[in-house]
Amino acid sequence: MSKNTIIFSSSLGKKFVMSLTGLFLCSFLIVHLGGNIALFTSKNTFNEYTKFMTSNPVIRFMEIILVLGFLTHIVDAILLYVRNKNASDTKYVFDKKKSSISSRSMALTGSFILFFLIVHLRSFWYEYKFGEVIYSVDSNGNQIKDMYDIVTSSFESPIYSLFYVSAVILLGIHLNHGFQSAFLSLGLRHKKYTPFVSLIGKLFSFTITLGFISFPIYFCLKNFNLW
């Protein structure tokens, strides 16, 4: 077994990889949130954005990298969880007063986020690719799949919107600890900069949470003529 294999198969190595993939997935959330803002502009704008994201070859290649990033992050998290459970008879003891709720619930929030991801892909990506999608006309007069209709139809359901909002709040809790922990696992710990990283982590998780829950809330209220 090579030195690199030993390093990356260790707990520290897995935490290092999970930190890198976690930060990569954070960058995806920023891009995803930025693109979804088109929902607030117009139907055509969002549909044309969706068509670009699903047909551009560079974006399609990045989708493969994204999937690999997700899988690596998930598998590493599972392996670390199992390893910690089976480590030894001496249990890991921590002071709950010194640990945050987000740090103690990473496994729980991560599991729910994975479940949400599967439902989310089924509701949007699968429907767009393989469902009976209606078509609309873009600004050039061409027919394109109406992703806007899929999204708004889902968010007009109070049940789905509640599920979505709940999942995004748990995602925010997961990010709050994960963002800060990633820098520590990468060895970027400094008494001068760590508080700043902690602040950025809180702002990032709050922005992502607020941004994504705004979509279902907006369309759900709009459906009931409350907006």
SVG drawing of the C-alpha trace seen along z (x, -y; Angstrom):
<svg xmlns="http://www.w3.org/2000/svg" viewBox="-56 -40 60 42">
<polyline fill="none" stroke="black" stroke-width="0.4" points="0.0,0.0 1.5,-3.4 2.0,-6.2 -0.8,-8.3 -3.2,-5.4 -2.5,-5.1 -2.9,-8.8 -6.2,-9.1 -7.6,-5.9 -7.0,-7.3 -9.6,-9.3 -7.5,-12.5 -7.2,-11.8 -10.9,-11.2 -11.7,-14.4 -9.3,-16.2 -11.1,-14.9 -14.6,-15.5 -13.5,-19.1 -12.4,-19.7 -15.6,-18.2 -17.7,-20.1 -16.2,-23.4 -16.7,-22.4 -20.3,-21.7 -20.6,-25.1 -19.5,-26.7 -22.2,-24.7 -24.9,-26.1 -23.8,-29.6 -24.1,-29.0 -27.4,-27.1 -28.9,-29.9 -27.8,-32.5 -29.3,-30.7 -32.6,-30.1 -33.0,-33.9 -34.2,-33.8 -37.5,-32.4 -38.2,-35.9 -37.7,-37.5 -39.8,-35.8 -40.9,-32.4 -38.9,-32.7 -35.7,-33.9 -35.8,-30.9 -36.6,-28.4 -33.8,-29.7 -31.4,-29.5 -32.4,-25.9 -32.0,-25.1 -28.5,-26.6 -27.5,-24.7 -28.8,-21.3 -27.3,-21.7 -24.0,-23.5 -21.2,-20.9 -19.0,-22.6 -21.8,-22.6 -22.6,-18.9 -19.0,-18.0 -19.1,-20.0 -22.2,-18.0 -20.1,-14.8 -17.6,-16.5 -20.4,-17.6 -21.9,-14.1 -18.5,-12.7 -18.1,-15.4 -21.4,-14.5 -20.7,-10.8 -17.2,-11.2 -18.6,-13.5 -21.4,-11.1 -19.2,-7.9 -16.5,-9.6 -19.1,-10.8 -20.5,-7.3 -17.1,-5.7 -16.1,-8.2 -19.3,-7.7 -18.9,-3.9 -15.2,-4.1 -16.0,-6.4 -18.7,-4.0 -16.4,-1.0 -13.2,-2.7 -12.7,-1.3 -14.4,-0.5 -13.4,-4.0 -16.2,-6.2 -15.6,-9.7 -16.7,-12.0 -17.4,-15.7 -18.8,-18.5 -22.2,-19.4 -21.9,-22.8 -18.9,-23.5 -20.2,-21.9 -22.9,-23.5 -26.1,-21.9 -25.0,-21.9 -21.8,-20.0 -23.7,-17.3 -26.3,-16.8 -24.1,-16.5 -24.9,-12.9 -28.7,-13.5 -28.8,-16.6 -26.6,-15.0 -28.9,-12.0 -32.0,-14.1 -30.2,-16.3 -29.4,-13.1 -33.1,-12.1 -34.1,-15.5 -31.6,-15.4 -33.2,-12.2 -36.7,-13.7 -35.5,-17.0 -33.9,-15.2 -37.0,-13.2 -39.3,-16.2 -37.3,-18.5 -34.4,-16.8 -36.2,-13.5 -39.4,-15.3 -37.5,-17.6 -35.6,-14.8 -38.1,-12.0 -41.5,-13.3 -44.4,-14.6 -43.1,-18.2 -45.1,-20.9 -43.3,-23.2 -43.1,-27.0 -41.7,-29.4 -38.4,-31.2 -37.5,-34.7 -36.3,-33.4 -39.6,-31.6 -38.2,-28.2 -40.0,-25.5 -38.2,-24.6 -39.2,-22.5 -41.0,-24.5 -39.0,-23.9 -40.7,-27.0 -44.0,-25.1 -42.4,-22.1 -40.9,-24.3 -44.0,-26.5 -46.3,-23.5 -44.2,-21.9 -43.9,-25.0 -47.6,-25.8 -48.1,-22.7 -48.0,-23.7 -46.9,-20.1 -44.0,-20.1 -43.1,-23.7 -43.0,-22.8 -40.8,-19.8 -38.5,-21.9 -38.2,-24.7 -37.6,-22.2 -34.8,-20.5 -33.2,-23.8 -33.2,-24.9 -31.4,-21.6 -29.0,-22.3 -28.2,-25.7 -27.5,-24.0 -25.3,-21.5 -23.4,-24.2 -23.0,-26.3 -20.7,-23.7 -19.4,-22.1 -18.0,-25.3 -16.0,-26.2 -15.0,-22.6 -13.7,-22.3 -11.1,-25.0 -10.0,-23.4 -9.6,-20.0 -7.5,-21.5 -5.2,-22.8 -6.2,-26.4 -6.5,-27.2 -5.3,-30.5 -6.4,-32.4 -6.5,-35.6 -8.4,-34.3 -10.6,-31.5 -13.2,-33.9 -13.4,-35.5 -13.9,-32.1 -16.6,-31.4 -18.4,-34.6 -18.2,-33.9 -19.6,-30.4 -22.6,-31.8 -23.3,-34.4 -22.9,-31.9 -25.2,-29.3 -27.8,-32.1 -27.7,-33.5 -28.0,-30.1 -30.9,-29.2 -32.8,-32.5 -32.2,-32.4 -33.5,-28.9 -36.5,-29.1 -37.6,-32.3 -38.6,-30.4 -41.2,-28.0 -42.5,-30.7 -43.0,-33.2 -44.8,-30.7 -46.9,-29.2 -48.1,-32.6 -48.6,-33.6 -50.8,-30.6 -53.1,-31.6 -53.1,-35.2 -51.3,-36.3 -48.4,-37.9"/>
</svg>
